[in-house]
Amino acid sequence: MRVVIAEDLALLRDGLTRLLEANGFTVVAAVDNAPSLAKALREVAVDVAVVDVRMPPTFTDEGLRTAIEARAARPGLPVLVLSQYVEQLYARELLSSGEGAVGYLLKDRVADVERFVDAVRQVADGGTVLDPEVVSVLLSKAAANRPVDRLTEREREVLGLMAEGRSNAAIAGRLFVTEKAISKHTNSIFAKLDLPVSEDDNRRVLAVLAYLQG
């Protein structure tokens, strides 16, 4: 699996490169600024990009902007964004296309190597992976504008875990219930969010996006 890394801190960039290569990925480019990221995404065959939000020269949102532009040129390009803090506006903008294959994690999560590597793989496979703190912030800021009141407390809990990229089996294990029970909750969530019940995993992505975006 071919990866492009965009991170301006040399130590973290080198660490991400070593970590991913040690887990079977091929890092085809590791850059420290937005123009180099844009060039790599145009010219290099890539399966997923791991991108810092803030990059030179202004250290505001260059990394995210470049990733969004790359996804506009190549719809569905898998992008996993890393951020020092939960930045609500950036998270919403990344999710706004509704296409999936996106992730938003706090940089602290990289320390959990197994989970970080799993998140990269899930995004590359078309999934949506959100940091639990990102989910919490988005829900608290926008609950009044979404059909969230239709969901029970348990359904919100299930959908929050779904937003983290967990499967039904993993959610069942986390909540100490059967997978069949989670399947029922999932179908109920789809219905309450006006999404047709389907076995297609894309329904899960759309459910998460509908819940977070309103």
Secondary structure, 3 states (H helix, E strand, C coil): CEEEEECCCHHHHHHHHHHHHHCCCEEEEEECCHHHHHHHHHHCCCCEEEEECCCCCCCCCHHHHHHHHHHHHCCCCCEEEEECCCCHHHHHHHHCCCCCCEEEEEHHHHHCHHHHHHHHHHHHCCCEEECHHHHHHHHHHHHHHCHHHHCCHHHHHHHHHHHCCCCHHHHHHHHCCCHHHHHHHHHHHHHHCCCCCCCCCHHHHHHHHHHHHC
